[in-house]
Structures are given as C-alpha cells and as structure tokens.
C-alpha cells in the first residue's frame, strides 16, 4: 500500500519516526497500537505490527479493523 493510501484509510498518524529512507507510522486505537513500516520508492508499507500482537502474526486483524472504523487519535 502506498503512503497516500494509508493516510486515506487511517488518517494522520499519531507519531512518525524517520530513520534514513525508512519511516515508521504509529496509529493509536482505544485497545491497541499499529506500527506501519514504510520504505522504497515510492514510499510504501512493507511491514505491519500491532500491540498486542495477533495470535499467529505480528499484526492483529481486529486491531487494524478497529483503527479503520474509529477516528484516528494523534498525540
């Protein structure tokens, strides 16, 4: 997913960290946080993790769904 698509889907991230050519965008939900790692040209999501993690994956789908259906929180 392109950076613009992520912004359209979830709004402005609560926190952005830039480390060289890589960016980490954090989105905060009521019960979880999602971390999107973007890099490459064009800038795109290459990895996703949530806290808490999913039972078998680094990202919990319930968390990601909740973030899409609730307004984004920014710090």
Secondary structure, DSSP 8 states (H G I E B T S, - for coil): -BHHHHHHHH-S-SEEEEETTEEEEEEE-SS-EEEEEEETTTTEEEEEEEES--SSSSS-HHHHHHHHHS--B--
